[in-house]
Amino acid sequence: MQLHTTMPHPVCSDVRFEWTTSKGSFLQPNVSDPIYYVPTTQFADGEDVWVVVKITDGRGATYTDQLKLHVNNQR
């Protein structure tokens, strides 16, 4: 799944991204638009997975946001 984040008015051009998740993985977790590999689940009704992005600017200020996804296995 392709994820995307934007900063409407970045304070500086040196911006770092760090994506983390409670389950699953990322291809290049340090870019603004990573590919997220959605995990399979062992639960019949699926489960919730948290995805968090932390953005740090060149001055050291940090911004975070999170997203809760409900994951079901494909049938």
CHARMM internal coordinates of N, CA and C (Angstrom, degrees):
IC EDIT
DIST 1 N 1 CA 1.4167
DIST 1 CA 1 C 1.5297
ANGL 1 N 1 CA 1 C 106.51
DIST 1 C 2 N 1.3134
ANGL 1 CA 1 C 2 N 116.97
DIHE 1 N 1 CA 1 C 2 N 133.06
DIST 2 N 2 CA 1.4650
ANGL 1 C 2 N 2 CA 121.56
DIHE 1 CA 1 C 2 N 2 CA 178.05
DIST 2 CA 2 C 1.5256
ANGL 2 N 2 CA 2 C 109.00
DIHE 1 C 2 N 2 CA 2 C -85.65
DIST 2 C 3 N 1.3207
ANGL 2 CA 2 C 3 N 116.84
DIHE 2 N 2 CA 2 C 3 N 125.52
DIST 3 N 3 CA 1.4597
ANGL 2 C 3 N 3 CA 122.01
DIHE 2 CA 2 C 3 N 3 CA 174.83
DIST 3 CA 3 C 1.5197
ANGL 3 N 3 CA 3 C 108.65
DIHE 2 C 3 N 3 CA 3 C -103.75
DIST 3 C 4 N 1.3171
ANGL 3 CA 3 C 4 N 115.99
DIHE 3 N 3 CA 3 C 4 N 158.64
DIST 4 N 4 CA 1.4653
ANGL 3 C 4 N 4 CA 120.24
DIHE 3 CA 3 C 4 N 4 CA -177.05
DIST 4 CA 4 C 1.5215
ANGL 4 N 4 CA 4 C 109.52
DIHE 3 C 4 N 4 CA 4 C -147.26
DIST 4 C 5 N 1.3051
ANGL 4 CA 4 C 5 N 116.45
DIHE 4 N 4 CA 4 C 5 N 139.96
DIST 5 N 5 CA 1.4588
ANGL 4 C 5 N 5 CA 121.31
DIHE 4 CA 4 C 5 N 5 CA 173.97
DIST 5 CA 5 C 1.5216
ANGL 5 N 5 CA 5 C 109.07
DIHE 4 C 5 N 5 CA 5 C -138.74
DIST 5 C 6 N 1.3080
ANGL 5 CA 5 C 6 N 115.44
DIHE 5 N 5 CA 5 C 6 N 150.63
DIST 6 N 6 CA 1.4645
ANGL 5 C 6 N 6 CA 120.82
DIHE 5 CA 5 C 6 N 6 CA 176.68
DIST 6 CA 6 C 1.5161
ANGL 6 N 6 CA 6 C 109.31
DIHE 5 C 6 N 6 CA 6 C -135.66
DIST 6 C 7 N 1.3163
ANGL 6 CA 6 C 7 N 115.26
DIHE 6 N 6 CA 6 C 7 N 157.46
DIST 7 N 7 CA 1.4631
ANGL 6 C 7 N 7 CA 122.36
DIHE 6 CA 6 C 7 N 7 CA 171.44
DIST 7 CA 7 C 1.5166
ANGL 7 N 7 CA 7 C 105.70
DIHE 6 C 7 N 7 CA 7 C -120.62
DIST 7 C 8 N 1.3358
ANGL 7 CA 7 C 8 N 118.58
DIHE 7 N 7 CA 7 C 8 N 114.57
DIST 8 N 8 CA 1.4580
ANGL 7 C 8 N 8 CA 120.22
DIHE 7 CA 7 C 8 N 8 CA -174.25
DIST 8 CA 8 C 1.5286
ANGL 8 N 8 CA 8 C 114.27
DIHE 7 C 8 N 8 CA 8 C -61.84
DIST 8 C 9 N 1.3195
ANGL 8 CA 8 C 9 N 117.27
DIHE 8 N 8 CA 8 C 9 N -38.49
DIST 9 N 9 CA 1.4719
ANGL 8 C 9 N 9 CA 120.52
DIHE 8 CA 8 C 9 N 9 CA -178.29
DIST 9 CA 9 C 1.5233
ANGL 9 N 9 CA 9 C 108.96
DIHE 8 C 9 N 9 CA 9 C -140.88
DIST 9 C 10 N 1.3372
ANGL 9 CA 9 C 10 N 117.66
DIHE 9 N 9 CA 9 C 10 N 75.09
DIST 10 N 10 CA 1.4611
ANGL 9 C 10 N 10 CA 118.45
DIHE 9 CA 9 C 10 N 10 CA -179.30
DIST 10 CA 10 C 1.5228
ANGL 10 N 10 CA 10 C 111.04
DIHE 9 C 10 N 10 CA 10 C -61.91
DIST 10 C 11 N 1.3210
ANGL 10 CA 10 C 11 N 115.17
DIHE 10 N 10 CA 10 C 11 N 141.54
DIST 11 N 11 CA 1.4617
ANGL 10 C 11 N 11 CA 121.32
DIHE 10 CA 10 C 11 N 11 CA -178.94
DIST 11 CA 11 C 1.5260
ANGL 11 N 11 CA 11 C 110.77
DIHE 10 C 11 N 11 CA 11 C -70.57
DIST 11 C 12 N 1.3239
ANGL 11 CA 11 C 12 N 116.74
DIHE 11 N 11 CA 11 C 12 N -31.51
DIST 12 N 12 CA 1.4614
ANGL 11 C 12 N 12 CA 120.86
DIHE 11 CA 11 C 12 N 12 CA 179.78
DIST 12 CA 12 C 1.5263
ANGL 12 N 12 CA 12 C 109.03
DIHE 11 C 12 N 12 CA 12 C -147.11
DIST 12 C 13 N 1.3094
ANGL 12 CA 12 C 13 N 116.20
DIHE 12 N 12 CA 12 C 13 N 171.92
DIST 13 N 13 CA 1.4652
ANGL 12 C 13 N 13 CA 119.84
DIHE 12 CA 12 C 13 N 13 CA -176.93
DIST 13 CA 13 C 1.5286
ANGL 13 N 13 CA 13 C 112.87
DIHE 12 C 13 N 13 CA 13 C -86.81
DIST 13 C 14 N 1.3299
ANGL 13 CA 13 C 14 N 117.79
DIHE 13 N 13 CA 13 C 14 N -15.99
DIST 14 N 14 CA 1.4617
ANGL 13 C 14 N 14 CA 121.57
DIHE 13 CA 13 C 14 N 14 CA -179.70
DIST 14 CA 14 C 1.5296
ANGL 14 N 14 CA 14 C 109.12
DIHE 13 C 14 N 14 CA 14 C -87.95
DIST 14 C 15 N 1.3249
ANGL 14 CA 14 C 15 N 116.12
DIHE 14 N 14 CA 14 C 15 N 89.23
DIST 15 N 15 CA 1.4608
ANGL 14 C 15 N 15 CA 121.79
DIHE 14 CA 14 C 15 N 15 CA -176.92
DIST 15 CA 15 C 1.5216
ANGL 15 N 15 CA 15 C 108.73
DIHE 14 C 15 N 15 CA 15 C -118.45
DIST 15 C 16 N 1.3392
ANGL 15 CA 15 C 16 N 116.81
DIHE 15 N 15 CA 15 C 16 N 131.93
DIST 16 N 16 CA 1.4646
ANGL 15 C 16 N 16 CA 121.94
DIHE 15 CA 15 C 16 N 16 CA 178.58
DIST 16 CA 16 C 1.5240
ANGL 16 N 16 CA 16 C 109.67
DIHE 15 C 16 N 16 CA 16 C -113.75
DIST 16 C 17 N 1.3207
ANGL 16 CA 16 C 17 N 115.99
DIHE 16 N 16 CA 16 C 17 N 141.31
DIST 17 N 17 CA 1.4638
ANGL 16 C 17 N 17 CA 122.86
DIHE 16 CA 16 C 17 N 17 CA 179.05
DIST 17 CA 17 C 1.5234
ANGL 17 N 17 CA 17 C 108.97
DIHE 16 C 17 N 17 CA 17 C -114.11
DIST 17 C 18 N 1.3276
ANGL 17 CA 17 C 18 N 115.70
DIHE 17 N 17 CA 17 C 18 N 142.30
DIST 18 N 18 CA 1.4631
ANGL 17 C 18 N 18 CA 121.40
DIHE 17 CA 17 C 18 N 18 CA 175.43
DIST 18 CA 18 C 1.5292
ANGL 18 N 18 CA 18 C 108.12
DIHE 17 C 18 N 18 CA 18 C -139.56
DIST 18 C 19 N 1.3251
ANGL 18 CA 18 C 19 N 116.36
DIHE 18 N 18 CA 18 C 19 N 109.83
DIST 19 N 19 CA 1.4613
ANGL 18 C 19 N 19 CA 122.53
DIHE 18 CA 18 C 19 N 19 CA 179.82
DIST 19 CA 19 C 1.5242
ANGL 19 N 19 CA 19 C 109.04
DIHE 18 C 19 N 19 CA 19 C -98.61
DIST 19 C 20 N 1.3376
ANGL 19 CA 19 C 20 N 116.93
DIHE 19 N 19 CA 19 C 20 N 135.00
DIST 20 N 20 CA 1.4586
ANGL 19 C 20 N 20 CA 122.45
DIHE 19 CA 19 C 20 N 20 CA 174.72
DIST 20 CA 20 C 1.5239
ANGL 20 N 20 CA 20 C 108.36
DIHE 19 C 20 N 20 CA 20 C -134.33
DIST 20 C 21 N 1.3158
ANGL 20 CA 20 C 21 N 115.93
DIHE 20 N 20 CA 20 C 21 N 162.76
DIST 21 N 21 CA 1.4579
ANGL 20 C 21 N 21 CA 120.56
DIHE 20 CA 20 C 21 N 21 CA -179.39
DIST 21 CA 21 C 1.5199
ANGL 21 N 21 CA 21 C 110.47
DIHE 20 C 21 N 21 CA 21 C -149.37
DIST 21 C 22 N 1.3225
ANGL 21 CA 21 C 22 N 115.77
DIHE 21 N 21 CA 21 C 22 N 153.79
DIST 22 N 22 CA 1.4606
ANGL 21 C 22 N 22 CA 120.25
DIHE 21 CA 21 C 22 N 22 CA 177.44
DIST 22 CA 22 C 1.5257
ANGL 22 N 22 CA 22 C 111.48
DIHE 21 C 22 N 22 CA 22 C -76.15
DIST 22 C 23 N 1.3273
ANGL 22 CA 22 C 23 N 117.40
DIHE 22 N 22 CA 22 C 23 N -19.36
DIST 23 N 23 CA 1.4642
ANGL 22 C 23 N 23 CA 121.59
DIHE 22 CA 22 C 23 N 23 CA 178.79
DIST 23 CA 23 C 1.5275
ANGL 23 N 23 CA 23 C 108.06
DIHE 22 C 23 N 23 CA 23 C -163.03
DIST 23 C 24 N 1.3247
ANGL 23 CA 23 C 24 N 116.53
DIHE 23 N 23 CA 23 C 24 N 142.58
DIST 24 N 24 CA 1.4532
ANGL 23 C 24 N 24 CA 120.29
DIHE 23 CA 23 C 24 N 24 CA -176.21
DIST 24 CA 24 C 1.5217
ANGL 24 N 24 CA 24 C 109.50
DIHE 23 C 24 N 24 CA 24 C 103.10
DIST 24 C 25 N 1.3312
ANGL 24 CA 24 C 25 N 116.71
DIHE 24 N 24 CA 24 C 25 N -169.31
DIST 25 N 25 CA 1.4660
ANGL 24 C 25 N 25 CA 119.92
DIHE 24 CA 24 C 25 N 25 CA -179.28
DIST 25 CA 25 C 1.5210
ANGL 25 N 25 CA 25 C 110.26
DIHE 24 C 25 N 25 CA 25 C -153.97
DIST 25 C 26 N 1.3318
ANGL 25 CA 25 C 26 N 114.78
DIHE 25 N 25 CA 25 C 26 N 169.49
DIST 26 N 26 CA 1.4576
ANGL 25 C 26 N 26 CA 122.08
DIHE 25 CA 25 C 26 N 26 CA -179.03
DIST 26 CA 26 C 1.5196
ANGL 26 N 26 CA 26 C 110.63
DIHE 25 C 26 N 26 CA 26 C -121.55
DIST 26 C 27 N 1.3134
ANGL 26 CA 26 C 27 N 115.47
DIHE 26 N 26 CA 26 C 27 N 148.37
DIST 27 N 27 CA 1.4489
ANGL 26 C 27 N 27 CA 121.62
DIHE 26 CA 26 C 27 N 27 CA 164.92
DIST 27 CA 27 C 1.5238
ANGL 27 N 27 CA 27 C 104.04
DIHE 26 C 27 N 27 CA 27 C -92.53
DIST 27 C 28 N 1.2991
ANGL 27 CA 27 C 28 N 118.16
DIHE 27 N 27 CA 27 C 28 N 118.43
DIST 28 N 28 CA 1.4692
ANGL 27 C 28 N 28 CA 123.71
DIHE 27 CA 27 C 28 N 28 CA -177.81
DIST 28 CA 28 C 1.5379
ANGL 28 N 28 CA 28 C 111.89
DIHE 27 C 28 N 28 CA 28 C 58.06
DIST 28 C 29 N 1.3270
ANGL 28 CA 28 C 29 N 117.50
DIHE 28 N 28 CA 28 C 29 N 74.71
DIST 29 N 29 CA 1.4641
ANGL 28 C 29 N 29 CA 120.66
DIHE 28 CA 28 C 29 N 29 CA -179.00
DIST 29 CA 29 C 1.5287
ANGL 29 N 29 CA 29 C 114.37
DIHE 28 C 29 N 29 CA 29 C -73.10
DIST 29 C 30 N 1.3232
ANGL 29 CA 29 C 30 N 117.60
DIHE 29 N 29 CA 29 C 30 N 6.87
DIST 30 N 30 CA 1.4684
ANGL 29 C 30 N 30 CA 120.60
DIHE 29 CA 29 C 30 N 30 CA -178.13
DIST 30 CA 30 C 1.5302
ANGL 30 N 30 CA 30 C 112.48
DIHE 29 C 30 N 30 CA 30 C -116.18
DIST 30 C 31 N 1.3425
ANGL 30 CA 30 C 31 N 117.02
DIHE 30 N 30 CA 30 C 31 N 25.03
DIST 31 N 31 CA 1.4656
ANGL 30 C 31 N 31 CA 121.53
DIHE 30 CA 30 C 31 N 31 CA 176.61
DIST 31 CA 31 C 1.5256
ANGL 31 N 31 CA 31 C 109.05
DIHE 30 C 31 N 31 CA 31 C -118.01
DIST 31 C 32 N 1.3185
ANGL 31 CA 31 C 32 N 117.42
DIHE 31 N 31 CA 31 C 32 N 164.76
DIST 32 N 32 CA 1.4682
ANGL 31 C 32 N 32 CA 120.19
DIHE 31 CA 31 C 32 N 32 CA -177.41
DIST 32 CA 32 C 1.5257
ANGL 32 N 32 CA 32 C 113.01
DIHE 31 C 32 N 32 CA 32 C -72.63
DIST 32 C 33 N 1.3316
ANGL 32 CA 32 C 33 N 117.87
DIHE 32 N 32 CA 32 C 33 N -25.01
DIST 33 N 33 CA 1.4689
ANGL 32 C 33 N 33 CA 121.99
DIHE 32 CA 32 C 33 N 33 CA -176.44
DIST 33 CA 33 C 1.5289
ANGL 33 N 33 CA 33 C 111.44
DIHE 32 C 33 N 33 CA 33 C -128.15
DIST 33 C 34 N 1.3305
ANGL 33 CA 33 C 34 N 118.07
DIHE 33 N 33 CA 33 C 34 N 69.43
DIST 34 N 34 CA 1.4613
ANGL 33 C 34 N 34 CA 119.00
DIHE 33 CA 33 C 34 N 34 CA -175.49
DIST 34 CA 34 C 1.5298
ANGL 34 N 34 CA 34 C 112.84
DIHE 33 C 34 N 34 CA 34 C -77.70
DIST 34 C 35 N 1.3063
ANGL 34 CA 34 C 35 N 114.25
DIHE 34 N 34 CA 34 C 35 N 161.46
DIST 35 N 35 CA 1.4618
ANGL 34 C 35 N 35 CA 121.56
DIHE 34 CA 34 C 35 N 35 CA 169.78
DIST 35 CA 35 C 1.5315
ANGL 35 N 35 CA 35 C 106.09
DIHE 34 C 35 N 35 CA 35 C -90.90
DIST 35 C 36 N 1.3390
ANGL 35 CA 35 C 36 N 116.06
DIHE 35 N 35 CA 35 C 36 N 127.58
DIST 36 N 36 CA 1.4618
ANGL 35 C 36 N 36 CA 122.08
DIHE 35 CA 35 C 36 N 36 CA 178.52
DIST 36 CA 36 C 1.5187
ANGL 36 N 36 CA 36 C 108.57
DIHE 35 C 36 N 36 CA 36 C -106.01
DIST 36 C 37 N 1.3289
ANGL 36 CA 36 C 37 N 116.20
DIHE 36 N 36 CA 36 C 37 N 125.13
DIST 37 N 37 CA 1.4559
ANGL 36 C 37 N 37 CA 121.57
DIHE 36 CA 36 C 37 N 37 CA 176.74
DIST 37 CA 37 C 1.5192
ANGL 37 N 37 CA 37 C 107.99
DIHE 36 C 37 N 37 CA 37 C -90.07
DIST 37 C 38 N 1.3200
ANGL 37 CA 37 C 38 N 115.65
DIHE 37 N 37 CA 37 C 38 N 106.61
DIST 38 N 38 CA 1.4601
ANGL 37 C 38 N 38 CA 122.24
DIHE 37 CA 37 C 38 N 38 CA -176.49
DIST 38 CA 38 C 1.5285
ANGL 38 N 38 CA 38 C 108.69
DIHE 37 C 38 N 38 CA 38 C -70.61
DIST 38 C 39 N 1.3343
ANGL 38 CA 38 C 39 N 117.37
DIHE 38 N 38 CA 38 C 39 N 132.06
DIST 39 N 39 CA 1.4602
ANGL 38 C 39 N 39 CA 119.58
DIHE 38 CA 38 C 39 N 39 CA -177.98
DIST 39 CA 39 C 1.5270
ANGL 39 N 39 CA 39 C 112.26
DIHE 38 C 39 N 39 CA 39 C -79.36
DIST 39 C 40 N 1.3221
ANGL 39 CA 39 C 40 N 115.59
DIHE 39 N 39 CA 39 C 40 N 160.55
DIST 40 N 40 CA 1.4614
ANGL 39 C 40 N 40 CA 119.62
DIHE 39 CA 39 C 40 N 40 CA 168.21
DIST 40 CA 40 C 1.5239
ANGL 40 N 40 CA 40 C 107.22
DIHE 39 C 40 N 40 CA 40 C -82.74
DIST 40 C 41 N 1.3109
ANGL 40 CA 40 C 41 N 116.46
DIHE 40 N 40 CA 40 C 41 N 162.14
DIST 41 N 41 CA 1.4538
ANGL 40 C 41 N 41 CA 120.45
DIHE 40 CA 40 C 41 N 41 CA -178.45
DIST 41 CA 41 C 1.5187
ANGL 41 N 41 CA 41 C 110.27
DIHE 40 C 41 N 41 CA 41 C -125.73
DIST 41 C 42 N 1.3046
ANGL 41 CA 41 C 42 N 116.20
DIHE 41 N 41 CA 41 C 42 N 151.02
DIST 42 N 42 CA 1.4647
ANGL 41 C 42 N 42 CA 121.01
DIHE 41 CA 41 C 42 N 42 CA 178.56
DIST 42 CA 42 C 1.5228
ANGL 42 N 42 CA 42 C 111.95
DIHE 41 C 42 N 42 CA 42 C -94.32
DIST 42 C 43 N 1.3350
ANGL 42 CA 42 C 43 N 117.24
DIHE 42 N 42 CA 42 C 43 N -0.76
DIST 43 N 43 CA 1.4543
ANGL 42 C 43 N 43 CA 121.87
DIHE 42 CA 42 C 43 N 43 CA -176.42
DIST 43 CA 43 C 1.5281
ANGL 43 N 43 CA 43 C 110.55
DIHE 42 C 43 N 43 CA 43 C -99.38
DIST 43 C 44 N 1.3251
ANGL 43 CA 43 C 44 N 116.84
DIHE 43 N 43 CA 43 C 44 N 132.78
DIST 44 N 44 CA 1.4694
ANGL 43 C 44 N 44 CA 122.12
DIHE 43 CA 43 C 44 N 44 CA -177.52
DIST 44 CA 44 C 1.5248
ANGL 44 N 44 CA 44 C 112.38
DIHE 43 C 44 N 44 CA 44 C -59.61
DIST 44 C 45 N 1.3210
ANGL 44 CA 44 C 45 N 117.24
DIHE 44 N 44 CA 44 C 45 N -35.39
DIST 45 N 45 CA 1.4671
ANGL 44 C 45 N 45 CA 121.58
DIHE 44 CA 44 C 45 N 45 CA -179.56
DIST 45 CA 45 C 1.5234
ANGL 45 N 45 CA 45 C 112.72
DIHE 44 C 45 N 45 CA 45 C -92.49
DIST 45 C 46 N 1.3266
ANGL 45 CA 45 C 46 N 117.22
DIHE 45 N 45 CA 45 C 46 N 7.08
DIST 46 N 46 CA 1.4585
ANGL 45 C 46 N 46 CA 120.81
DIHE 45 CA 45 C 46 N 46 CA -178.59
DIST 46 CA 46 C 1.5165
ANGL 46 N 46 CA 46 C 111.20
DIHE 45 C 46 N 46 CA 46 C 82.37
DIST 46 C 47 N 1.3221
ANGL 46 CA 46 C 47 N 116.16
DIHE 46 N 46 CA 46 C 47 N -172.60
DIST 47 N 47 CA 1.4615
ANGL 46 C 47 N 47 CA 121.32
DIHE 46 CA 46 C 47 N 47 CA 178.97
DIST 47 CA 47 C 1.5179
ANGL 47 N 47 CA 47 C 109.70
DIHE 46 C 47 N 47 CA 47 C -155.74
DIST 47 C 48 N 1.3228
ANGL 47 CA 47 C 48 N 114.83
DIHE 47 N 47 CA 47 C 48 N 160.11
DIST 48 N 48 CA 1.4595
ANGL 47 C 48 N 48 CA 120.91
DIHE 47 CA 47 C 48 N 48 CA 177.98
DIST 48 CA 48 C 1.5212
ANGL 48 N 48 CA 48 C 110.22
DIHE 47 C 48 N 48 CA 48 C -87.12
DIST 48 C 49 N 1.3087
ANGL 48 CA 48 C 49 N 115.62
DIHE 48 N 48 CA 48 C 49 N 141.08
DIST 49 N 49 CA 1.4605
ANGL 48 C 49 N 49 CA 123.30
DIHE 48 CA 48 C 49 N 49 CA 177.37
DIST 49 CA 49 C 1.5250
ANGL 49 N 49 CA 49 C 107.23
DIHE 48 C 49 N 49 CA 49 C -127.70
DIST 49 C 50 N 1.3234
ANGL 49 CA 49 C 50 N 116.49
DIHE 49 N 49 CA 49 C 50 N 133.77
DIST 50 N 50 CA 1.4666
ANGL 49 C 50 N 50 CA 121.29
DIHE 49 CA 49 C 50 N 50 CA 178.03
DIST 50 CA 50 C 1.5188
ANGL 50 N 50 CA 50 C 110.24
DIHE 49 C 50 N 50 CA 50 C -98.31
DIST 50 C 51 N 1.3146
ANGL 50 CA 50 C 51 N 115.72
DIHE 50 N 50 CA 50 C 51 N 135.14
DIST 51 N 51 CA 1.4616
ANGL 50 C 51 N 51 CA 123.08
DIHE 50 CA 50 C 51 N 51 CA 174.79
DIST 51 CA 51 C 1.5251
ANGL 51 N 51 CA 51 C 106.46
DIHE 50 C 51 N 51 CA 51 C -119.95
DIST 51 C 52 N 1.3267
ANGL 51 CA 51 C 52 N 116.47
DIHE 51 N 51 CA 51 C 52 N 128.40
DIST 52 N 52 CA 1.4650
ANGL 51 C 52 N 52 CA 121.83
DIHE 51 CA 51 C 52 N 52 CA -177.16
DIST 52 CA 52 C 1.5225
ANGL 52 N 52 CA 52 C 109.12
DIHE 51 C 52 N 52 CA 52 C -124.81
DIST 52 C 53 N 1.3240
ANGL 52 CA 52 C 53 N 115.81
DIHE 52 N 52 CA 52 C 53 N 136.51
DIST 53 N 53 CA 1.4606
ANGL 52 C 53 N 53 CA 120.42
DIHE 52 CA 52 C 53 N 53 CA 172.38
DIST 53 CA 53 C 1.5250
ANGL 53 N 53 CA 53 C 107.83
DIHE 52 C 53 N 53 CA 53 C -117.81
DIST 53 C 54 N 1.3232
ANGL 53 CA 53 C 54 N 115.23
DIHE 53 N 53 CA 53 C 54 N 133.45
DIST 54 N 54 CA 1.4657
ANGL 53 C 54 N 54 CA 122.28
DIHE 53 CA 53 C 54 N 54 CA 175.31
DIST 54 CA 54 C 1.5216
ANGL 54 N 54 CA 54 C 106.65
DIHE 53 C 54 N 54 CA 54 C -117.33
DIST 54 C 55 N 1.3091
ANGL 54 CA 54 C 55 N 115.90
DIHE 54 N 54 CA 54 C 55 N 125.50
DIST 55 N 55 CA 1.4621
ANGL 54 C 55 N 55 CA 121.93
DIHE 54 CA 54 C 55 N 55 CA -179.37
DIST 55 CA 55 C 1.5234
ANGL 55 N 55 CA 55 C 107.71
DIHE 54 C 55 N 55 CA 55 C -113.95
DIST 55 C 56 N 1.3162
ANGL 55 CA 55 C 56 N 116.30
DIHE 55 N 55 CA 55 C 56 N 128.50
DIST 56 N 56 CA 1.4616
ANGL 55 C 56 N 56 CA 121.45
DIHE 55 CA 55 C 56 N 56 CA 179.66
DIST 56 CA 56 C 1.5188
ANGL 56 N 56 CA 56 C 108.27
DIHE 55 C 56 N 56 CA 56 C -121.79
DIST 56 C 57 N 1.3290
ANGL 56 CA 56 C 57 N 115.72
DIHE 56 N 56 CA 56 C 57 N 129.14
DIST 57 N 57 CA 1.4635
ANGL 56 C 57 N 57 CA 118.26
DIHE 56 CA 56 C 57 N 57 CA 178.21
DIST 57 CA 57 C 1.5241
ANGL 57 N 57 CA 57 C 110.11
DIHE 56 C 57 N 57 CA 57 C -92.63
DIST 57 C 58 N 1.3132
ANGL 57 CA 57 C 58 N 116.52
DIHE 57 N 57 CA 57 C 58 N 173.91
DIST 58 N 58 CA 1.4538
ANGL 57 C 58 N 58 CA 122.72
DIHE 57 CA 57 C 58 N 58 CA -176.24
DIST 58 CA 58 C 1.5126
ANGL 58 N 58 CA 58 C 114.30
DIHE 57 C 58 N 58 CA 58 C -62.72
DIST 58 C 59 N 1.3051
ANGL 58 CA 58 C 59 N 117.33
DIHE 58 N 58 CA 58 C 59 N -18.04
DIST 59 N 59 CA 1.4684
ANGL 58 C 59 N 59 CA 121.56
DIHE 58 CA 58 C 59 N 59 CA 178.38
DIST 59 CA 59 C 1.5207
ANGL 59 N 59 CA 59 C 112.22
DIHE 58 C 59 N 59 CA 59 C -91.54
DIST 59 C 60 N 1.3378
ANGL 59 CA 59 C 60 N 116.43
DIHE 59 N 59 CA 59 C 60 N -3.02
DIST 60 N 60 CA 1.4597
ANGL 59 C 60 N 60 CA 120.45
DIHE 59 CA 59 C 60 N 60 CA 178.70
DIST 60 CA 60 C 1.5201
ANGL 60 N 60 CA 60 C 114.98
DIHE 59 C 60 N 60 CA 60 C 94.21
DIST 60 C 61 N 1.3267
ANGL 60 CA 60 C 61 N 117.62
DIHE 60 N 60 CA 60 C 61 N -1.60
DIST 61 N 61 CA 1.4634
ANGL 60 C 61 N 61 CA 120.25
DIHE 60 CA 60 C 61 N 61 CA 177.01
DIST 61 CA 61 C 1.5260
ANGL 61 N 61 CA 61 C 108.59
DIHE 60 C 61 N 61 CA 61 C -71.27
DIST 61 C 62 N 1.3327
ANGL 61 CA 61 C 62 N 116.69
DIHE 61 N 61 CA 61 C 62 N 139.47
DIST 62 N 62 CA 1.4613
ANGL 61 C 62 N 62 CA 120.36
DIHE 61 CA 61 C 62 N 62 CA -179.57
DIST 62 CA 62 C 1.5216
ANGL 62 N 62 CA 62 C 110.77
DIHE 61 C 62 N 62 CA 62 C -119.48
DIST 62 C 63 N 1.3026
ANGL 62 CA 62 C 63 N 114.22
DIHE 62 N 62 CA 62 C 63 N 148.82
DIST 63 N 63 CA 1.4590
ANGL 62 C 63 N 63 CA 123.35
DIHE 62 CA 62 C 63 N 63 CA 178.02
DIST 63 CA 63 C 1.5261
ANGL 63 N 63 CA 63 C 106.34
DIHE 62 C 63 N 63 CA 63 C -134.28
DIST 63 C 64 N 1.3173
ANGL 63 CA 63 C 64 N 117.30
DIHE 63 N 63 CA 63 C 64 N 137.31
DIST 64 N 64 CA 1.4607
ANGL 63 C 64 N 64 CA 119.96
DIHE 63 CA 63 C 64 N 64 CA 177.99
DIST 64 CA 64 C 1.5214
ANGL 64 N 64 CA 64 C 110.28
DIHE 63 C 64 N 64 CA 64 C -129.63
DIST 64 C 65 N 1.3142
ANGL 64 CA 64 C 65 N 114.41
DIHE 64 N 64 CA 64 C 65 N 153.44
DIST 65 N 65 CA 1.4611
ANGL 64 C 65 N 65 CA 121.53
DIHE 64 CA 64 C 65 N 65 CA 173.57
DIST 65 CA 65 C 1.5175
ANGL 65 N 65 CA 65 C 106.46
DIHE 64 C 65 N 65 CA 65 C -147.73
DIST 65 C 66 N 1.3164
ANGL 65 CA 65 C 66 N 115.50
DIHE 65 N 65 CA 65 C 66 N 155.16
DIST 66 N 66 CA 1.4624
ANGL 65 C 66 N 66 CA 119.37
DIHE 65 CA 65 C 66 N 66 CA -179.28
DIST 66 CA 66 C 1.5144
ANGL 66 N 66 CA 66 C 110.89
DIHE 65 C 66 N 66 CA 66 C -138.08
DIST 66 C 67 N 1.3114
ANGL 66 CA 66 C 67 N 114.17
DIHE 66 N 66 CA 66 C 67 N 157.18
DIST 67 N 67 CA 1.4547
ANGL 66 C 67 N 67 CA 122.19
DIHE 66 CA 66 C 67 N 67 CA -177.03
DIST 67 CA 67 C 1.5196
ANGL 67 N 67 CA 67 C 107.80
DIHE 66 C 67 N 67 CA 67 C -138.83
DIST 67 C 68 N 1.3297
ANGL 67 CA 67 C 68 N 116.37
DIHE 67 N 67 CA 67 C 68 N 132.68
DIST 68 N 68 CA 1.4645
ANGL 67 C 68 N 68 CA 120.25
DIHE 67 CA 67 C 68 N 68 CA 175.98
DIST 68 CA 68 C 1.5242
ANGL 68 N 68 CA 68 C 108.37
DIHE 67 C 68 N 68 CA 68 C -103.74
DIST 68 C 69 N 1.3266
ANGL 68 CA 68 C 69 N 115.91
DIHE 68 N 68 CA 68 C 69 N 122.66
DIST 69 N 69 CA 1.4611
ANGL 68 C 69 N 69 CA 122.31
DIHE 68 CA 68 C 69 N 69 CA 177.56
DIST 69 CA 69 C 1.5231
ANGL 69 N 69 CA 69 C 108.74
DIHE 68 C 69 N 69 CA 69 C -109.88
DIST 69 C 70 N 1.3153
ANGL 69 CA 69 C 70 N 117.10
DIHE 69 N 69 CA 69 C 70 N 140.15
DIST 70 N 70 CA 1.4639
ANGL 69 C 70 N 70 CA 120.17
DIHE 69 CA 69 C 70 N 70 CA 172.96
DIST 70 CA 70 C 1.5249
ANGL 70 N 70 CA 70 C 107.11
DIHE 69 C 70 N 70 CA 70 C -99.82
DIST 70 C 71 N 1.3246
ANGL 70 CA 70 C 71 N 116.06
DIHE 70 N 70 CA 70 C 71 N 120.64
DIST 71 N 71 CA 1.4594
ANGL 70 C 71 N 71 CA 122.65
DIHE 70 CA 70 C 71 N 71 CA -173.77
DIST 71 CA 71 C 1.5282
ANGL 71 N 71 CA 71 C 110.16
DIHE 70 C 71 N 71 CA 71 C -104.58
DIST 71 C 72 N 1.3210
ANGL 71 CA 71 C 72 N 116.34
DIHE 71 N 71 CA 71 C 72 N 128.45
DIST 72 N 72 CA 1.4674
ANGL 71 C 72 N 72 CA 123.62
DIHE 71 CA 71 C 72 N 72 CA 172.06
DIST 72 CA 72 C 1.5143
ANGL 72 N 72 CA 72 C 108.19
DIHE 71 C 72 N 72 CA 72 C -123.35
DIST 72 C 73 N 1.3214
ANGL 72 CA 72 C 73 N 116.69
DIHE 72 N 72 CA 72 C 73 N 146.80
DIST 73 N 73 CA 1.4622
ANGL 72 C 73 N 73 CA 119.72
DIHE 72 CA 72 C 73 N 73 CA 174.16
DIST 73 CA 73 C 1.5143
ANGL 73 N 73 CA 73 C 109.34
DIHE 72 C 73 N 73 CA 73 C -71.61
DIST 73 C 74 N 1.3115
ANGL 73 CA 73 C 74 N 115.87
DIHE 73 N 73 CA 73 C 74 N 146.60
DIST 74 N 74 CA 1.4576
ANGL 73 C 74 N 74 CA 121.05
DIHE 73 CA 73 C 74 N 74 CA 177.11
DIST 74 CA 74 C 1.5258
ANGL 74 N 74 CA 74 C 108.91
DIHE 73 C 74 N 74 CA 74 C -73.89
DIST 74 C 75 N 1.3139
ANGL 74 CA 74 C 75 N 117.07
DIHE 74 N 74 CA 74 C 75 N 137.66
DIST 75 N 75 CA 1.4760
ANGL 74 C 75 N 75 CA 120.05
DIHE 74 CA 74 C 75 N 75 CA -177.76
DIST 75 CA 75 C 1.4898
ANGL 75 N 75 CA 75 C 111.06
DIHE 74 C 75 N 75 CA 75 C -109.03
END
COOR INIT
IC SEED 1 N 1 CA 1 C
IC BUILD
